Amino acid sequence: MLNAMIRTRWLVLLCLPISGACAGAGTSARNVLLAPGSPAQFKMPAAINRAPVASSTVPVPGEIALAIESRLAELEQRGGACSVYASVIEQSYRQGRIMIRPFMWRVEGRLVSGQATPDGDMVLARDIDPLNVGLRTVDDVLWSVEHEAAHIAFRIPNGEWAGVDRANRYVRECRGTAHAG
């Protein structure tokens, strides 16, 4: 129990300086998301879960921006459903509406790597946890961008597994060798 308490305090202190993840816009150290499986995971307040959080995000970093640019060209070439959700990505990206959080977060008890609103705002996780136990590649983040864009483009509801599977199906088809349109 003492080890768990020490680890929890250490994680909270570790998170404080990281890109403002604990500060600003009504959040505090007690709202920090800790590593999966840690004894004291905190759930973000419901108000934060309903919409992407701007206070702990940063603009799209260079390596992810390059991947998005490259992927947009590929999706446009494929046509069909791929170009439909590519237009959502492009609009969100060009308008600066894609933001990156340092780590995944919890929504209704589930660990999520991305969240979007119907108007094109997207928030994506760069890594899994503050201890770097689980790192996400640029391609993992790019998958999240495509997944969230599919939700927006095809009006797929969030929060249910059928919707997640449907959005993933579009992404898989557009990443496959067969024409998705």
C-alpha positions, -999 to +999 in steps of 0.1 A: +000+000+000+028+024+009+045+016-025+013+024-043+010+057-025+046+067-032+042+057-069+010+077-072+025+108-057+056+104-079+034+101-110+014+132-101+046+152-095+061+138-127+031+149-147+029+185-134+056+200-156+047+180-187+030+204-212+006+218-186-013+185-184-022+192-148-027+229-149-052+253-163-088+253-173-102+238-141-080+208-139-056+199-111-031+173-101-060+151-088-074+149-124-042+136-139-045+103-157-020+078-144-005+048-160-030+020-168-032-004-140-018+019-114-037+018-081-050+053-082-062+061-116-083+093-117-112+098-140-115+132-156-146+151-146-176+144-168-176+179-183-141+173-196-150+139-211-178+155-233-154+175-254-117+176-262-096+194-237-077+224-251-057+232-219-035+201-220-030+200-257-004+212-282-005+218-319+004+189-342+042+183-340+063+182-371+066+144-376+028+140-372+021+169-395+043+153-422+025+120-418-009+137-421+002+156-453+015+124-469-016+104-459-040+131-472-025+127-507-028+089-505-065+091-493-074+115-521-059+092-547-079+063-534-112+082-538-146+071-525-150+068-488-113+075-483-115+109-500-146+117-480-129+113-446-097+128-460-116+161-466-126+161-429-089+155-419-077+182-443-103+208-431-096+201-394-058+201-400-057+233-421-079+251-396-056+240-367-084+220-351-063+189-345-046+190-312-023+165-294-024+155-257+007+140-242-011+108-230-043+088-235-072+095-211-103+079-197-138+084-210-165+065-190-139+041-178-123+034-212-088+044-221-091+064-253-065+077-278-087+102-296-119+122-294-137+144-319-166+167-321-190+168-351-176+202-361-141+189-367-122+194-335-100+164-327-078+157-297-054+128-300-030+111-276+007+111-285+016+083-260-002+059-237+011+070-203+034+093-185+059+066-177+064+058-214+055+022-206+034+022-238+045+044-266+024+052-297+041+054-331+034+082-355+014+057-375-007+049-343-015+086-340-023+088-378-047+059-374-065+078-346-067+109-369-083+087-396-106+069-371-119+102-357-124+117-392-144+086-402-167+092-371-172+128-383-175+122-420-200+093-418-218+106-386-208+075-367-219+078-330-192+076-303-194+055-272-206+022-286-185-007-299-204-009-331-195+027-339-158+020-331-158-011-353-175+008-382-150+037-381-121+012-379-135-006-409-133+025-430-097+031-419-087-006-426-103-004-461-085+028-469-052+014-457-056-019-476-046-027-511-082-030-525-100+002-536-122+013-508-145+035-528 
